């Protein structure tokens, strides 16, 4: 990663990506186009045909109706907010603003106002694209979560570093990333607004995928509120905890029978304690050294008989 590029652009956060020139002056409806002068950190109207898509685009879904609405607004008022690009291979590569670019294409514009920045490496490009989109664009929770995850995996940032760069609390970043642990069907429901972020956060606390999917279906079919789902999850977890505790305290009949047979054979108290995975332990008590010697003799006799 180029340290100089990081210092000049990324180190100053989103402010480094926002044009200092008033954006109203950049509308493509102006009579005099502002060309790319080749300098760094400038605003210019550039040819849409020369702009390549962002290879690190975090947005997955582009709502058709919203794009048509934005295109109509552009026809009437022009592009008010510039997109952000970098120069690459004789053209430009998108950093952020793909919704605006698509809407401008739908409005049949030839040029679009763009803020041109210098990015030294693909790693810097990835970090800038993700952070800029997360801060500016209306991404759904799964898109935001995926963006945070890529910042961790591809840019090697910690959740603390991500939080500072996007201006969020560390817990907020962590909660988004946790959404990616949900089953794909629930993630899809969150992307399509079938459920809200609050629903998803409650579902994460359930112990397995089957239970999560069952409650997800109830949320969608019954249009349950977030508060209602939180209450259902709390009640379920309380019942599960009570059942687990009772299971630990109340031995099964088969274990009780084994304990009784061992007590009769050894003539002392014996406890059988099962564990996960079919494992467990047998505790044999003795009350004196003489009692211990007696038990050893019994074990030895049993071994000879075996």
N, C-alpha and C positions, 0 to 999 in steps of 0.2 A: 504494500500500500504506500502510495506516495505521501510522505509527510507534509510536503508543501501544499498539495491539493487539499488535504484534510484541514490544514490550518486556514487556508484562504476561503474555503466554502463550508465544509462540514462543521468545523470548529465553532462557527458562529450560529449554528442552528438554522431555523427556517428564515430568519431575518436576512440571511445571506442570499436567499433565493427570491426575495420579494423585490420587484423593481422600485427604484427610487423615483423614477418619472411617474407622474400621475397616470394611472391606467386609462382614464377616460380619453387621454390624448392619443392612445394607441389604437383606437377603433379603426378597422379596415375601411370604414366609410370615408376616411379622410381623403382629400383630393391628392395630397402628396404623400406617397409611400415612403417609409423610412427604411432604407436598405441596410443590409448587414455590412458594417464597416470593417469587419474582421477583428475588432477589438474584443476584449474579454469583459463579461459582465454588462452587456448592453441590451437594449430593447430594439427590436427591428420587426418589420413585417416581412415574413419569408414565405416562399412558395410552399404550399401544402404538399405538392408532388415530390418535394425534396426531403420530406420528413418520414423517417422510418419508425415503425412501432417500437415501443419500449420493451426490450427483452426481459425486463425485470418487473413488468406490470403486476402489481398485487391484485388488481381488480379482476374478478372472475365474471361477474354478471353486469351486463349493460342493459338497463331497462329501456325497452323500445319506446314506450310512451313518454318517458322522461327525456329521451334523446330528441324525439319529435318536438316536444315542448321547448327544449333548449334551442333547437334549430329555428323554430318560429321566432323566438326572442332575438336570435342573432340576425335574422332577416330584417327585423324591425329596428334593432338598436346597435347591431354590430357586436363584435367580441369585446366585452368590457374587461375581462380578466385574461391577461396573456398566459400562454402555456410556457413551459420551461423545457429547453432543449440543450443539447451539446453538439458541437461540430464533429462530424465523423465521416471519413471517406468521401469528401467532396459534397456531402449533404449534411443532414441533421438527424439526430437520434432523440426520440422523445424521452423526457425524464418524467414529467407529470402533465396532466391536462388532456388525457386521451378522450374523455367525454366531450370536452370542448372541441377537440380536433374532429371527432366523428360528426358532431353536430354542425360544425363549419363545413365539412364535406357535404353533408345532407343539404345545407343551405346553398351549395354550389359556389362557395367562396374559392378564390384562387390563392389567396394569401391569408395568413393569420398572424396576429401580433404575438411575438415570442421573446421571452427573456433568455438570452444565450449565456451559458456559464461554461467554465472550463472544468473538466473532470479528468484527472490524470490516469485513472485505472478503472478496470471493470468492477473491482471490489468497491471503490469509491462510488462508482455509478450505481451499483446495487444498493448500497447504504443510502445514498441520496434519494434514489427513486422510491424506495420503500418508506423512508421517513417523510419525504415530501408528500407522498400520496396519503399516508396515514393521517397526517396533520391537516391536509386540505380537502381531500376528497371524501364523499359520503360513501364510505365502504361499509359493507355489512360486517357483523361481528366475526364471522369465519374468515373473511378476507383480512381483517385487521389481525386476527390471531395468526394466520399464515404469514403475514408480513413480519410480525414480531418473531415468529419461529425462524424465519429465514435470516433475520438480523442476528439471531443467536448462532445458527448453524453455519451460515455462509460468511458473515462478517465478524463472527467470534466475539459478539458483544454480550455482556451480562445483562440480566434484567434491570439491574440498577443503572447501567449505562444507557440502555434503551429508554428507560423512564426519563432520564435527564434530557435525552435528545428530542423526545416527542412531547415533553412537558406534562407527563402523567405521573401518578404515584406508582411506586414499584408494585404494590399490590394489584393495581389495575392491570398492569402488563401481565402479571402472573395469572390473574383470573381469565384474561383473554386466552392465553396459551393453553390453559387447562381445558378450554372448550374443545380442543383438538383430540382429547381423550374420549369424547362422546362417540357413539356409533355413527357411521356415515349417514344413516337415515335421519338422525336427529340433527346433524350438522346441516344437511340439506334443508330440513324444516326451518332452521334458523336463518339460512341464506334466503329462503323464500318468504320470510316473515310469517310462517305458520305459528311460530312461538317467539317469545321475546328473550332478551339476554337473561332476565331474571328467572324465567322458566328453566333455561339451560343450566344456569348456575346451581339451581336446586337439584336438577337431575344428576349432576356430576356426583352428588353425595350418595347416590344409591349404590349398592354393593356390586351389581353386575349388569351386563348389557340387557339381559332378558327383562329385568325389572324396570330398567330405564325406558326400554321401548314400550312396555306395557303402559306406563304412566304417560309417556309421550302421546300415545294414541288417545288416551283419555283427555289429555289437554286439548288436542286438535278437535276431537269429536264433541267434547263438552264445552269448548271455549273457556276453559278454566282460567281464573286470574292467577297472577304470580303469587299472591298471598295464599290462595287456596292450595296451590301446588306446594308451597313451602310448608304449610301445615300438614299436608298429606305425607311429605317426605319425613318430617319430624316424627309423626305418628308411626310411620313404618320403621324408622330407625329405633324408636323407643321399644316397639314390639320385638324387633330382632334382637336387641340387646337383652331384653328380659328373657326371651326364649333361650339365648345362648347361655345366659347366667344359670337358668334353671337346668339346662342340659349338663352343665359342669357340676352342679350341686347334686343332681339326682342321677345316680348311676343306673344303667340299664339292667334289666333282669338277668341277662346273660353274664354281665360283669359281676353282679351280686352272687350268682351261683358259683362262679369261679372263685371268688373270694371265700365263700363258705367252705368249699371243698379244700382249699389250701389251709384254712384255719383248722379244719378237722384233722388234716394230715400232719400239720406242723405243730398244732397245739398252742398257737399264739395268734395275735392280731395280724392280719394281712390286708393290704390295700392295693387294688389294681387301678392305675390311673392311665387311661387311654390318651393318646396325643394324635396330632394330625398325621395323615399318611399311613395309618395302620400301625404306628409305633406306640410305645407306652412304657410304663415302668411298674414293677411290683415291689412294694415296700413291706419287708418282714421285720417285725419288731421283736426285740429280746429285752429281758429285764435284769439280767445279771450275766457275769462271765460264764457261770455254770449253764445258764440257759442258752448262751451262745454256743458253748461246746456241744450241747444237746442237738441244737439245730444243725451244726456242722456234721455231726454223726449221722443225722437223718439224710442230709444231702449226699454224704458219702455212700450211705447204704443204697440210696436211690440210684446213684451213678453206677454202683456195682450191679444192681439188678438190671439196669438198662444195658 
